[in-house]
């Protein structure tokens, strides 16, 4: 009996020492805008070429950017379609030091045949003025877009709808979701070449880029109702090949982000199911067995809708930020952000720290070093809270 008590005491002391060795996060919150309509999507990019990352917001009827560090707001497009804007992507695609912007709009997830719209915003010389919208071909229920390099290192636009055509109410009917890649021509007014990378899943929600091999093309991690998948470029097949790394347990996943526990130990963080209550960790099985091991880190989320991974604490391994929005719930139900920190290199023990307590109904979340101090900061847009906030990392 004494040995059992001693062992339990030793374990408790050891755990306390591990917790004490890992610093607590320290963030300073700044309100950038408190008058959003919905705050559908965010991107971080240098819009004006001053070598600072600006905030780019996709709101219900406006596309705007906020100049770092004053956060002055400039509306660059408005009411591109009668229905809502829904997503935005920003990156320097031509190497001039200033980012280009693409926008998804025409949002109606119930119309899997005719909804959606896709625009490239052509910037004027004065980027604080309105940008010219150039409409591109698109798939219905267009939901997420990102700029990323192809296997030859060229910048392209990746687009992912919510549903495949005819997938009514997410039942897995009809055609698969067309994940497509757009190549910008030298004259952006000319037709853009479009390539379908995959169309095997019926409902997706988000995707992420990870760079886990030695070719130029990043891998695409896709969160779908059918599970978590990685699309990887294959020279042999001259195309992308899909591997399933996460099971369809609990209805699959809605959000996905790649992270690292250091020393080449990769993981995926996901929210399960779509708009779900679980924060899930996927890690490789023995000898790379698929699907990966699934572990629930938190199951108290209420309408989880945003994820990011990064090393905010300088541990040499990533932490996970998760946000939830409680859409459709009474206002008495709290919203916010949490930081999940691995307390050991193997990711066996995790600590949960509340970053925001009921001021951010998180619709989207991005992370980057915004003030050049070498530390990752947080940016989030809130739906019912109608706010855009920055949390500066002051650890």
N, C-alpha and C positions, 0 to 999 in steps of 0.2 A: 504494500500500500504506500509506504514512504517513497519507494522508487517511482511509483506512478505520479505521486504528488510532485516529487522533485523534477521529473521529466516534464510535466505540465508547466511547472514554474519556469524551467529552463527555456521551454518553447516560447512562453509568454515574454520572457526577458529578451530572447533573441529577436522576436517579432518587433518588440518595442524599439530595439536597437536599429533594426532595419528601417522602421518608420522614421526614426529620428535622423538617420543618415541621409534621407532624401528630403531636400528642401521643399517647403510649401510654396505654391505659386503666389505671386503678388501682382495684381493688375490694377491699373487706374482707368476707370471708365470715363469716356468723353462722349457726350451726345453730339452727333454730327447733324442729324435732322430728326425732328419730332413730328413731322407732318406727312408721312408716307400714306399712300392709299392701301397698298398691300406689301410692297417690297419683295417681289417674286424672286429676283436673282441679283447676284453680286459678281463683280470681277475686279481684280486689282491689276493695274497696268499704268505705265507712264504715258499719259495722254499728251502732255504738252512738251515733252522732251527735256525736262529739267532734272532728270535722273532721280526723281522721287515717284513712288508708286501712288497713283491717284485712285479714288474709289469710283467705280462705275456701277450705276444702279439701274436695274430694270424694274420699273414700277408699272402699275396697272395701265396708265395712259402716257407715261413719260419714260424716256431714256435720258439719264443725266450723268454728269461726272462732277466729282467734288475735288477741288484742287488741294493737294497736300502742301503745306500743313495748315492753311487757313480754313480749309473745307468749304470755300466758296462754291456755290452750286451753279452749274451751267446745263440747261436743258438743250439737248442736241437733236432730239426727235420727239414727236408727240402724235398720239393717236394714229399709229401706222396702220391699224385695222380697226374695224368697229368693235371687235372683241379684244380682250386683254392681251398686252405683251406678257411673255411668260419666262423668257430666258435671255441671257446675254453672254457674249464672249469677247474678250479684248486681249490683243497681243500685237507686238510689232512684227508684221509679216513681211515687210519689205526692207528692213534693216536701216531705216532712217532715224531710229531712236524714239519714234512716236507710235503709239499703239493704234491699230485699226479695230473697229467694232462691228460685230454681227449681232443680230437680234432675232429671236423667235417670237411670233405673235399669233393672233387669230385663235386664242386658246379656248377650246371647247372639247374636253376629254370625252364627252358623250357622243361626239360625231367622229366616227372612225373612217369616214369616207371623204368628207369635204372640208374639214376644219384645217386651221393652221396657216402659217405664212412664215417666210424666211427672208431677211433683208441683210444686205451689206450696206453699212452707212459710210458713204464717201465723204471724207473730211474736207472742209474748206481750209483756206490758208489760215484763217483765224478760227481755231478749234473751240472757241467759246461760243461761236454762232451755230445755227442749225446746220446739220449734216445732210447730204443728199441720200435719201433711201433708194437703194437699187434692189428690186425684188428678184429673188432667185426661185428656182423650182424647189418643191418641198414635198414631204410626206405628211399625211394627216396626223393630228395630235402631236405635232412637233413639241418636244418638252425640254430637252437639254442639248446644249451645243458647247464645243470647246475648240480652240485652235490648237493644233499639234503637228509635229513633224511626221512625214511619212518615212519609209525605209531608205529613201534617197536624201533625206534631210530637208525636204521642201516643206514649207508651212502650208497646212491644209486646214479646212474646217470640218470637224466631225459633228454629225447630227444624230440624235437618238429620239424617236417618238416614244410616247407612253404606250400606245397600242399598235398592233398590226391592223391592217385594214380588215374590218368585219369582226374584230374581237370585242363583241358587245358585252359591257359590264364586266370585263376581265375574265370571261369564262373560258378563254383558251381556244376560241373558235376563229375561223377566218385565216388570213395570211399572217406570216410572222412580221415582227418589227423590222423595218429596214434601217439598219445602221449604215449611214452613208458618209462618204468623204468627198468634199468639194475642193477642187484645185482653182485658186484664183488666177485668172488670166492677166497678162500684162496690162490690158485695158479692162478695168473692172466692169465696164458696161457691156463687154462681150459675153457670150454664153460661158458659164462655168462648167467644166467637165465634172461629172458626178459618177462615183463608183460605189456600188453596194458591197459592204464588207461582210455582212452577215444578215440573215433573216430567219433564224430558227426559233426565236422566242416570241411569245404572244404579248407579253406585258413586261416592260422594263420601267425603271424609274430614274436611275442615275448611273453615271459611269465615271471612272477615274483613269488617269494615266499613271502607269508605274514603269520604271526603267530598270528591269531586273536581268537583262542580258546584254550582250555586247554589240547588237546591231543598232542602227540609227533610229529605228521606229520604236516608240514606246509601246508597251503592251496596254491593252484596254481591259480594265476590270469592269464588268457589267453586273449590276444588281437587277435580278429578274424574279418574277413569280416562280419560275422553274429552278431558281437557285442562283449561286454566284459563279460567274464564268470569267475566264481570261482569254482574250483574243490576242494571239501572238503571231507576228509575221513569220511566214515560212518561205525561205528562198526556194526550197525544193518544190513547193506547191504554188509558188508565185501568188500568195494570198494569205489571208489570216485564217488561222486554225483555232477553234474553240476548245478549251479544256474546262471541265467543271471542277471548281475547287471548293464550293460550298453547296451543301444539300438544300433541297426544297422544304426542309423541315419548318414547321410553323408558318407555312405560306410563302416561303422564299424571303427575299430582302427588298428593301426600298432604297436605302442609301449604302454607298460603298466607298471606302478610302483605303489606300495601301499605306503600310507603315513598316518600321523596322525596329527590332529589339537589339540591334547592333550585331557586329561580327557576321553579317550576311543572313541573320535570322529574320525573315520577312513575315508579315501578317497582313490580314485584311480585317478592318473593323466594318461592321454593317449594322443597320437597323432592321429588325425583323418583327413582324412582316411589313408590308407597305404601310407607312404612317403608323408604325407599330410601337410596342412597349419595351422591346428587348434591344439592348446593345450587345452585339455578338462579336466574339473574337474567333477568327479562323486562322489556324496555324498548320504548317505542313505536318503530315503524318510520317511514320517511319519510311525512310528511303523515298520520300516524296510521294507517298501514296495519295491518291485522290478518291473521293473528295477529302479536303483537309479536316482536321479535328475542329469541332464546333463547341464553343464554350460561351455561356451567357455571363457577361460581366455586370449587367444591370437590367432589371426588368420592372423598373418603376417609371419608365418614360410614358408620357401621355401625348400621343401623336408625335413621335420622334420624326424629325424632318431635316436634320442637318448634321454633318460630320466633318471633322478635319483631324489630321494627324501631323505631329511635329514635335520637336524637342524644345519645349519652352523652358525647361529647367536645366539644360546643359548636362544631361545624364549620359549622353551617348546612345540613348534609346528613346523612341518616340512615345509621347503621350497622346491620348485621344480626347478631343473636345466633341461633345454631343449636345445638341439643342433640341428642344421640343416646344410645340406651339399650342397644344390643347384646343385645336380648332373645333368649333361646335359644342364645346363644353361650357358650363357656367363660368363666369369670370372669377368665381371663388376658387376654381381649380388653378393651381399655380403653374407658371411657365418658367423657362430659364435655360441656363447652360451649366454643364458639369465638365470637369477635367478629370479623366481617369489616368492614373500614373502607375506604370509597372515599377514595383519596388525592388525587383531583382532582374538580373540579365535574362533569365529564362521566361519572364512574364508569368510566374506562378502566383504572385501576390500583387494585388492592385489596390490603390487608394483612390477614393472618390472625393473630390473637392468641389463644392458649389461655387461657381464663378458669378452667376447671375441668379438672383432670387426674385423672380416674378416681375421683372421689368422688360424681358425680351421674349416675345412669342416667336421663336426663331424659325424663319422661313428659309434663310440661307446663311451660310457661314463661310468665311475665307480667312486664311492666315498668311502673314508675310511680315517682314521687318519693315515697318512704315517710317521709322524715324532714324534709321541708319545706325542704331546702337548695337547691332549684331544679335538682337533678341527677337524672337517671333512675337508678333502682336495678333490680336483677334479683331475681326470685323463681322458684325451680324446685322441682318435686317429683320424686323419684327412685323408680323402680320396684324394681329389684333392690337398690339401695342403701338403700331404705326411709327416705328423709330428705326433709325440707323445709328449704330454705336460702334466706337472703337474702344478696345481694352488694351492699353499700353502695358507691356510686360516690364515690371519694375522689380523683378526678383534680385 
